[in-house]
Amino acid sequence: PRHSTTLTKLPGSVSGQPFTIANCNNCIIKIVDNCDQVQIDDVADSKIFIGASSESIFIRDCTNCTFTIACKQLRTRDC
């Protein structure tokens, strides 16, 4: 698990591919590149920014998080 970290994916680093974020606590996560499907699982006390997803974003089992998201479809479970 990641704790108290800032993670950034810059333009050109994801290049429209699927992306997974999991097991993070008290993190700042920024995806500033276009991406396909994104899965976010078991994240707590974090801030997540996703610039553009051409498909679905799945958010599961997350607590006390702030999300800023641009996507085609958003699905949540147990948040």
HELIX and SHEET records of a PDB file:
SHEET    1   A 6 ARG A   2  HIS A   3  0                                        
SHEET    2   A 6 PHE A  19  ASN A  25  1                                        
SHEET    3   A 6 VAL A  38  ALA A  44  1                                        
SHEET    4   A 6 LYS A  47  ARG A  60  1                                        
SHEET    5   A 6 ILE A  28  CYS A  35  1                                        
SHEET    6   A 6 THR A   6  LYS A   9  1                                        
SHEET    1   B 5 ARG A   2  HIS A   3  0                                        
SHEET    2   B 5 PHE A  19  ASN A  25  1                                        
SHEET    3   B 5 VAL A  38  ALA A  44  1                                        
SHEET    4   B 5 LYS A  47  ARG A  60  1                                        
SHEET    5   B 5 THR A  66  ARG A  77  1                                        
END                                                                             
